[in-house]
């Protein structure tokens, strides 16, 4: 592990709440990484997330593409996003970190925050955009910004394309793993922790591919149905934080404790909410064959080792949820247009190729998928550094 290029802690003078910014490294003078807000967020957490962003950027390097990887970074604020003071804290954090956003940190929504909220707070903080640091790298800034704005305006069955892109990537990761194992989609059962931006979109794509989503968990608890849940009804009945209105449940749906998703009778678990959800103390409850990390850092290393010993495969976050970040840059740099089908097709091709490369590397090396992903990054970073340079 390398020492981050920049690590800072900010204390809000109004509430005493703390925020963190970590820049792992710069490529072409710029870094990329979202801003999360959650109670209990720490500097160590943000540091790990920033390092993960460096990996995600490198994994999507395509010498033939217009999108050239950036460095990795991350921001975090220790506050419950439902707190009445949360928006004011967000504005003050962005105002304090404004010089970094203006010069080398591009950011956007992450856990606890929506892009609309980040955009509104950035404007109030006096910023042109939360991604303005990347504008000097664009061939045609006006056209690029218009293309991204148009893409954010696209909706598919009531959900924005920006929300769906990441879930499409997670779902394709699941499908690629099933295909490699020769497991049919029909009848394969899935449990999803979190029905927010990432979890909700993932559940939709998997259900439409023919898998049975048998359990979903939100802040109120777990909703389960062994025959399969009505994913569209649950999505239509959720609030801005991914909490489902229980009035939309069907007679066969059951309400269970919040952690019941862990022991769901399913082949695939998709943790899509908080970090550190699966640890050494609760991993023994899992009977699934695959854990697909839609959230950032949901499986702790000790738990992953125990799971591997039991034959459970963990597909790592740095690959699985990387399409969210990549979609922004594919669109902004012009690899894809503001069109849902084009975005989904590009995402599926890129994610399937990446997952298949990772799993083949893991098999060849006799390693875990996570170790294989790290090995792929280790191969690509020197190439990126030689061509574009970095600061670390």
N, C-alpha and C positions, 0 to 999 in steps of 0.2 A: 504494500500500500504506500502511496506517495502522500506527502503532506499537501493539503490544499493550498492553492495560490493565495486565497483570501478567506478568512473566517472572522465573522464579527457578530457581536451580540448587542442588541439595541434594547433599551428600557424606555417604555412609554412614560413620559413625565406626568400624564394625567391619571393613569390607572396602575402604573407599576408593572404592567404586563411586559413580557419580553418577546422579542422577535430575533430571528437569526438569518444571516445570509452567508452561504458558503459557495465560493467559486472553486471548483476542483481544478480546472485548467481552462485556458483560452485557446481556441483554434481560429486563425485569421482575426485575432483580437476580440473575439466575441464568445459568449457562453450562453447556454440554453438550459432552462429548468424552471418548473412551475413554482407557485407560492401556495403553501397549504396553511390552513388554520385549524387547529384542534387543541383541546385542553390537554396539557401534558407534553406538548411538542418540545423537543430538546435539541441542543446543538449537535449532539452525537447523531441523533436521528437525521438531521438535515445534512450533516457531513456524509453519512452513508448514502443518502438520496442523491447528493451532488456527484458522488463517485459513480453511482449507477447511471446518471445522465451522461457522463463521459462515455460509458460503455454503450449506451443506447445509440448515441450519435455515431460512434465508430461502427457499430453493427450494421447500420444502414448506409454505410459508404458505398456508393456506386460510381465508379470512374466515368461511366457514360451518362450519369444523371446531371441535372442542373443544380440540384440540391447538394451542396458540399457540407459535410459535418461541421458542427460548431463544438466548442468545449462544453463541459458539464457544470451545472450550478444548481442551486436550490435555495428557496426561501421558506421560512416557517414562522408562524406566530403561535405562541402558547395562549390560546383563548378558545373557548367554545364559540363556534360561529353563530349560535343561537343567542348568545349574550347580547343584550341591548346595546352594550358599548362596543361590540365587535366592529361595526363599520367604521366608527371613528378611529379605532386603533389601526385598522387596515389603511385608512387614508394617511394617518400620521407615519406609519411604517414606510409606506411608499414615498412619502415626502422626504423622510430621512434618508432612504436609500436611493432617492432620485438620481443623484450623480452617477451611480452605478448602472441604473436602468438606462440612462441617457448614453452611457459610453460603452458598456460591455456586458450587461446582464439582460437577456431577453427572458420574459416570464409570462405566466398565464395561470389559468385555473388549475387547481389541484384539490386534494381532499379538503372539504369544508367550504370551498369557494367556487362560484360559477364565473365563467368568463365575463358575463354581463356585469357582475359585481366588481370584478377586477378592473374592467374598462372604466366603469363609472368612478371608482376610487382613484384610478390613475389620472383621470381628467381633473378631478377635484384636487389632486396633489400637484397639479401643474405640469404633468407629463404629456407629451404628444401621443404616446402609445406605450403599452407595456413591452413591445418588441422593437422599439425605435432604434436600438443599437445595431440591429441587423440591416437597417435600410441602406447604409453606405455600400453594402455588399451586393445590392440588387442591380441588375442591368437597367431595369425600368421601374423605378419606385412607384410611380403613379399607377401603372398597369398592374403591378404586383399587389399593391394595397387594395385596388379595386377588385381584383380576382379573389383575394382572401375575404373581403367583406361580402362579396356575392356568395361565396361558399358558406359563410356563416349564416346567411339568410336562407339556405336550402333546408327544407324539412322533408322527412320521409315518414308518412303515417304519424304525424304529430310530434316527431322527435327531430331535433336539429342534427344536421350532418356532422357538426363538430363533436356532438356526443356519440354519434354512431360509429365514427371512424375507429376509435379505440376499441370498442366492443367487437367490431368486425375483426380486428386483429387478434383479439383474445379468442374469439370463436374459431377463427381459422387455425390457431395454434392447437386447440382441442381437436379439431377435425383432422389436422395433419398427423397428430399422435395416434388417433384412432385408425386412420388409414394405414399407417406404418405397422400397427399391431394387427391389422386385419379384422378390426371390430366394426360391425355395422352401426350406422347412426341410429337407425330405428330401434327403439327399446333401450338405448343407452341412457342411464339416469344421471342427472346432474343436480348438485346442490350449490347454491350461490349465496355467499355471505355479502350482503350489501346490495341494495337495488337503486343506487344512485347512478351517476353518469356512466361509469364503467360497468358496474354489475347489471344495470338495467338493459343496456345495449347488448351485452354479452348474452343475457338470458333470451332476449328477442332473437338474435341470430341463431343460437343453438336450438331454440324451439322451432324456428322455421326450417332448420336443417333436418328436423325429424327426431331430435333428442327429447327426452322427457325431463323437464325441470321439475323435480319432485320436492324441493325445499328451497326457500329463500329466507334470509334473515335480515331484519332491520333493527332499529334501536328499541322497538317494542317487543321483539322476540322472533321466533322462527315460525313461518307458515309452511305447512307440509301437506302433501297429498301423494300417496304412492302411485296413484294413477296418472299423475301429472297435473301441474297447476295451470291455470289460465293466465299465461304470462301477460298477454295484452291487457287483460282486465286489471292486473296488479299494476302495470305501468301507468294505466290511465288513472288509477286511484292513489298514486303516490304524490307526496308533496315535494317541495324544492330540495329537501334533504334526503329524499329517497325513502321516506316513511310511508307505509301503505295504510290507507284507510280500511279498517277491517270490515266496513260495510260492504266492500266489493267481494268478500270471500264467498265461495260456493258451499253448499251443504257438506261436501266431502273434504273440505279443507280443514286442517286442524291447526290450532295455535299451541305452540310448544315453547319451552324456555329459549332464551336468546342463543345459547351455545349448542342447541340441539342439531344445528346444521353439521357440526363436526362428525356426529355419529350417524348421519343420514345413510340410508341404504342406497348408495349411489356409486357408480363407477368413477365419477369425476367430481372433485370439489374445486370450486372457484372462489377463493377468498378475494373479495373485491372491495373491501372496506378499509380497515385500519392496518397499520404495521404491527408486527409482533403478535399476530392472532393465534399462531400455532407454536407452542413451546414444548419442552420436554415433558411437562406435566399433563398435557392434554392430547398429545399426538397419539397415544395409545387407543384413543376412542375412534380413530379414523380407520375405516375399512375400505375406503376407495382405492382404486388402482392408480389414479393420477391426481395430483394437486397442481392446478394451473394458476399461477400467481398473477391475478389481474391487479391486485393492490401492490404497492411498493413494500418490499421487505416483510411480507406477512408470515413467513416461516423462519424461525430462528435456526441458526446453524446446528445446535445440539439436537433439535427436533428433526431436522432434515437427515442427519446421520442415523437416527433411530428409525426413521421412516424408510430410508434406503435399505437398512438391514432387514426390514419386513417386506421388501419388494415394492414399496410405494415410490413412484417416480414423481419428482417435483420438476415442473417446467418453470424456469426462473423468470422473475419479473422483468429483468433487463431485456429479455427477448419478448415475452408474452405481451406486455402492455406498451411496447415501444411504438406502436403505430399511432398512438395519440400525438406524440411529439412529431413523428415523421410526417403525418398528414399535414400539419401546419406548414412545414417547410416544403414538402412536395408541391403544395398549392401556391405558396408565396413565391417560390423560385420558378414555378411554371412547368413542373413535370406532369401535373394534372390540372384540369380546369375546375370550375365551380359546378361540378356535375356529380350527383350521387353515384350513379352506376360506374362512371369512370373511376371515382375515388375508391369504391368497393373493389372493383376489379384490380386496381393497382395495389391496394392493400393486401388483398388475398394472394396475389402473385408474390409480393415481397415477403409477406409473413410466412407463407408456405415454404418458400425457398430457404428462408432463414432457419425455420424450425427443423426442416429436413437436414440442412447442413449441420445444425447443432446435434441432432440425434445421431446422425451418421458419425460425427466426430466423437461423440460420447461412446458409441459402440466400438469404434476403431481403437480408441484410447483406453477402453475399459474404465471410463470415468463417469461422473454424473453429468447430466445436462448442464448444470451450472458451471462445472469445471470446464466443460467443452465450450460454453459461451465465453468464459474468460480467456480460453486459449485462442478463440477466433479474434477476440479483441486484441490480444497480445500480438497476433499476426498483423492486424490492420493498423494499429496505432503508429508503428514506425513508418508505414507507407504514407499515412496522412501527415505525419510530422515532416517527412522529407519533402512532400509536395507543397504543404501549406504552412508549416511551422506551428509551434504552439508555445505557450508560456505555462509552466506548471509550478 
